Amino acid sequence: MMDQKAGMALQQAQSNYTDLNSLQGIRRLGAKDKDAALEQIAKQFESILMHSMLKSMRQANAVFEKDSIFNSSEMNFHRDMLDHQLALSLSEGKGVGLADALVRQLRRNYGSADQAKNNGELGQLDEPFKAKKYLQEVTSVGIKAPLAETPEEFVKAVMPHAKKAAEELGVNPKILVAQAALETGWGKHVIHNTRGENSFNLFNIKADSRWDGDSVQVRTLEYRNGLPKPEVAAFRRYESYGQSFADYVDFLQSNPRYKDALQKASEPLEYIQGLQDAGYATDPAYAKKITNIFHGKTVNLASL
């Protein structure tokens, strides 16, 4: 029977399968009841898969939203938050059955604690039982800490750095905020490594041969010949968000390909289009997406 501490850990792990506290709850639960922790990991996986499915459905219908008045970066952002919550709700209780199937498969492969004891295998295994090793591997994956919980918080957090960088570039700081918002999903998806260490890279500048600092390798989506293609790339890692803005300035000013864009710095929309034309990003709609954010309510209401 699960003791009181394990029961409390289970309650915390079940509260939200996608936030930091729930993952820490699973870790604590794993120390008390590894079978229950395994079930929570499976439910979390099911939630992630459900969100991926919802996202694919949204993308499949994106062509019909091209000229819709509801098609904006802010609307898409809030809709993505809704999809996250919907995926979580669909995975609660018995969910869609994927979590149960995954747990059964893992228990067949690794066995449970009781099975290991009954079979007299504990003394033969490198670990008390193999499920523990699986749990350690899964819960040791780095946890991403968002820069902000809302777009408003994101703007407030980065605006001081944007102002300083904007003075050096001669641009409107709000266009830099808009660019960073697009690159990181309003601070929700700043690149982290597998240990959960923050890259502080707000502009997703890659670590090419000119970079001699730390880097983080992650999967990314690049556009080749107009088509999206998943790739693995190395991105620069900084010590702070302020350093990210400072390197963004140096990156543009030291690279001749962005000379024309910088000459248009006084006109925010021409500046960001100039960056796209110079190859800053492979997404053919990069400048348009940033322009939409720049004209959006969240950025426009921000004080300089």
Disulfide bonds with the S-S distance in Angstrom:
none
